[in-house]
Amino acid sequence: MSPLERRCRLLMRAYPAGYRRERGDEIIATLLEATPEGRRRPLARDMRALIMGGLRARAAQHRGLTTAVNLRLAVMAGVCIYLGTVAEGDLDRFVAGEVDRAVPALGSSGWPVLPTGLLMAVVVAVAWLARRWPATGPAQRWPRPRRRSGGTARRRWRPRGSPVAVEFERSSPVLTFTREKGVADVSIDSQAAARLMREIRLESDKYTIREYRPWVPNHPPV
Amino acid sequence: MHRSSTYDRRMSSPGAAMREPTYFVLAALLDRPLHGYAIIKRAEQMSEGRVRLATGTLYTALDRLTGQGLVRLVSEEMVSGRIRRCYGLTDEGSAALRAEAARMAQAARIVTEAGRGAAARPVRSRRQVRPA
């Protein structure tokens, strides 16, 4: 596989797995044809369009959910990642009720303000995109590759070294804080959309929070 | 939870202006079905280089147009070990394309004919109109 093709395949990761399986080879073939001879990476505009296309295809997958829910999901993911990275130390204090602000103060754990700010900007951008592009047309559901094992088809994503794991189920996305492998400290179930942003249920018996209100002002009722 | 978005309503309303890339993707398929890269080339050539579709944009558009029933998959073949799919216009697609062409021609006429009309009828200045 040429370096170009390897890069193309990497870019295709922006698309949902089911979509990749269905269209991946075709798109890569077109991409290879569209890239001028001798280049080791696709054209910048092709790269941009693939990433955007991938995000759109992912957004289209969740068409069953309304735009508002998509928006909330994006913000919720932001909340989780933010809390997880900023507040691993703060989490204990936070859940114990010592931190009464909706969001732990920036930089309180020595987490630099700048990356946090950037992260916030990314979250806002994602939320904005989710709102702007609720869909790319009629609902498109790309069948997921079947899991070999039975049970719920959850996908789990945990950035290396991150205290946060994000789990997605097809019908109901679930975001989970995890500090030890397989042990969920916090999980947020988004199926009940109205409740979704207000409540973090702690699965560990150590903590309980109810009525957690994140910083989304006046989000519309569903 | 199911609710069609404003986007859907806007896209499906008849008479809504088609965006230029969409128009040229459909126009590229007017003669015969084409595969991905051929659509990109043909659209670029037809628009005199103005519409240069990125690969991702093309496939997003094809997904959408297929979903709307304007374009359909015509054939699938293997070319040098890679899958190649050809897309063609449906009847609905060519009707939509022609409707859009008619709409643009109409819109163009407003300007071209207004230009001639203005030349024929000189505009009076405000000074002359105002009663002294």
Interface residues (C-beta under 8 A of the other chain):
Chain A: R23 D25 E26 I27 I28 A29 T30 L31 E33 A34 P42 L43 R45 D46 R48 A49 L50 I51 M52 G53 G54 R56 A57 A60 G64 L65 T66 T67 V69 W133 P134 A135 T136 G137 P138 Q140 A193 V222
Chain B: M1 H2 R3 S5 Y7 D8 M11 H35 G36 Y37 I40 R52 A54 T55 G56 T57 L58 Y59 T60 D63 R64 L65 G67 Q68 V79 R82 I83 R84 R85
